[in-house]
């Protein structure tokens, strides 16, 4: 099979379409053939609507021939995470209860992509209601990582990251509450961006329920791609005032600073007692730090002054529990409250993840308690914002391990992930993603290395609130000077 378009960027595909090297119909057919051949081994793309995509591709080609432009994604085929409603394809969010749910309208973000010229042709796999850091469910089964099919591609945007890594789509729309864009990007060696909270609307995303008008706390849609520039292109399409804001709002993100890599001041924070990281990740980050210093970057190594993961994780876990509380039935609430008290007392003896009691309490707490924790969040964010007077970006691990072998059993709270040979709680995977999510900061997941077994290592680039273009710009400079996406063997 020709590899001519599989790993092309949006810019390259747009140039090829403009010059007549390929048509939009040709691209849809190309990705269809590639998916038909290679997807069975991965199960990344789980639903398709090629007929509608081909019809729209023909319209895109005809419009181009007339000299019309639909926007920056004119005629570009793409897949969409199966938590976003898309006309013509089922939206299951991995749940049998939604196996026949056929949306009557697109998610707000999907409409933005279509208005910019994109051609959605497929949906990518997720865990049940996007509730795991792996991607498997009883509707579509398990998605494999193209780097090693015995390993998970992550979750909940795991099918999206796997599809990108395998060359099934040039761009993707993901979502992130507990690392669901950043972690799959790390496990698959692709790029992903968790935006500043609130700049991209979630309407039409499941969960919550179909038709929900409220914007969720902590969670946000975001772009996924194989290069930093494509993240920026997608961000420009997606970051607009949401439908609840009306027509009188505007959004203008600060431009990235126009400076060289050597002009950046960077803090590299990779060690914390709450979440020790795998030694191979340490080596990758050390090599990255050496490269940055050699490029003249002003590098500081260590925890931010006055902060540790303990500064963020307890409040994050509480508010995460509050977001998840909608899944708790009234009859379950007394049980969850009792479990919160028990885990607070016996959590260390049971070797549970730190502050898991805060998660459980958040799932049953009174609104007054939520308000108290929300105020804690605001106080933390106000204090942490001063860090960006000292540093342009802060670099951290995405999670503490590389991609690991599939674990669908036992239940999540009983699973273990070894770190340097020592088993630890599965839910420790939330620790390094907590600061950015708690404070609503932009965070870009970018490839910087790999383990001896060829598993990717990404770094998380954190920036000041609303300075999304700065974190993406830094990822682009790192990509140009050091390392970017590499194709998995066999694809």
C-alpha positions, 0 to 999 in steps of 0.5 A, a space after each residue: 500500500 502506498 504511504 503517500 498520504 498516511 503521514 502527511 500534515 494538514 498543510 501538506 494535504 492542503 497543498 496537495 489538494 490545491 495543486 491537484 496532486 490529489 482530490 478530497 475524494 481520493 483522500 477519503 478513498 485512500 484512508 478507507 483502504 488503509 483502514 480496511 487493511 490495517 485497522 483489524 489489528 488495532 480496532 482504533 476506528 470503530 464506526 464509519 460513514 464513507 458514503 456521506 464522506 465521499 459525497 461531501 468530498 465531491 462537494 469540496 472538490 467542486 467548490 475548489 474547482 470554482 475557486 471557493 475555500 471553505 476554510 483551513 480544513 477544506 476537504 481534509 478527511 478526519 476521524 472523531 472520538 466516539 464521545 462526540 455526536 456526529 450526524 450519520 454515525 452512532 455515538 455510543 461513548 462505549 456504552 451498550 445503552 447507547 449502541 443505537 444512539 444516532 445523533 440528530 445534530 453534530 456536537 458544537 465542535 464537530 460543526 466548527 470543524 465541518 464549517 472549516 471544511 473538514 470531512 468526518 468519516 469515522 469514529 474512534 474507540 473509547 472506554 465506557 463513558 470515557 472513564 478509564 485510561 485504557 480504551 475498551 468496551 462491550 460495544 466495540 472491544 479493545 483498541 491496541 497500540 500500534 507501537 506494540 499491540 500487547 499494550 494499551 494506546 491509553 484512554 479515553 482518547 485511545 482510539 484517536 491516538 492509535 488512529 493518528 499513530 497508524 496513519 488512519 487520519 491526519 487530525 483528531 478531536 479528543 477530550 480531556 478530564 483526567 489526562 484523556 488527550 495527554 496520556 494517549 498521546 504519550 502512549 502512542 507518541 503523537 501530539 495532543 493539547 488540553 486547552 485552557 478550560 472554557 475556551 472550547 465548548 463541550 456541547 454534544 459530548 457524551 458524557 454528560 447526557 445527550 442534549 446537556 447544555 451545561 459546560 462541565 467542570 475540569 473537562 474540555 475538548 481539544 485537538 490531537 495530531 502528529 505535529 504541533 502546527 496541526 494542533 495550532 491550526 485546529 485550535 484556531 478552528 475550535 477556540 471560539 465563544 461557546 453556544 451559551 455565550 451568545 453573539 456578544 462575546 469574543 475570544 482572542 488568545 495571546 499570540 505565542 512569543 516571537 522568539 527562538 528556542 534559546 530565548 525561553 526560560 524553562 522549568 523541568 519538574 520530573 521528580 516528586 515523592 507522590 509519583 516517582 517516575 519510570 527510570 526510562 522516562 527519567 533518562 528521556 527527560 534528562 536527554 531532553 534537558 541536555 539538548 535544551 541547555 545545548 541550544 541555549 535555553 535557560 533551564 531550571 531543574 526541580 519542583 516549582 518553589 513552594 509547590 509539589 504534587 501534594 499542592 494540587 492532587 487533593 483538591 483535584 481529586 475532590 473536584 474530579 469526584 464531584 464531576 463523576 458524581 452524576 454517575 452515582 445512583 442515590 442508593 449508592 451515595 451512602 455506600 460511597 460516603 462510607 468508603 470515603 471514610 474508610 479509605 481515609 483511615 486505611 488507604 495507606 495500609 491498603 496501598 491505595 492511591 494517595 487521596 483516593 478518599 478525596 475522590 470518593 468524598 467528592 462524589 457525595 459531598 454537599 454543594 457547600 463543600 464543593 464551593 470550599 474546594 472550588 475556592 481552594 482551587 482559585 487560591 492555588 491557581 492565583 499563587 501558581 500563576 506567579 510561576 509564569 513570571 519566572 518561566 515561559 513554560 513548565 515541563 513535566 511528565 504526562 504520567 509516571 509510566 510508558 504504555 503498559 499491557 492491557 488491563 481490563 480486569 480486575 476493577 480499577 481500584 484493584 489494578 497495579 502498575 509497576 514502576 521500576 519493578 515496584 507495583 503501585 496503584 493504577 490510579 497514580 496515573 492521575 497525579 502528573 496531569 492534576 496541576 493543569 486540569 485543576 487550574 484549567 491551564 493549557 498543557 501540550 503533550 509532545 514526543 521527546 524520546 522512547 524506551 529501550 522497547 520502542 515505547 514513546 515518551 512524551 513531555 507535558 508542556 504547561 503554560 499560563 492560562 490562555 497562553 495555549 499558543 505558547 505551549 504549542 509553539 514551544 512543542 513546535 520548536 522542540 519538534 524542529 530542533 530535537 524530536 517529533 512524531 516517528 512512524 510505528 514499525 509496520 505502518 
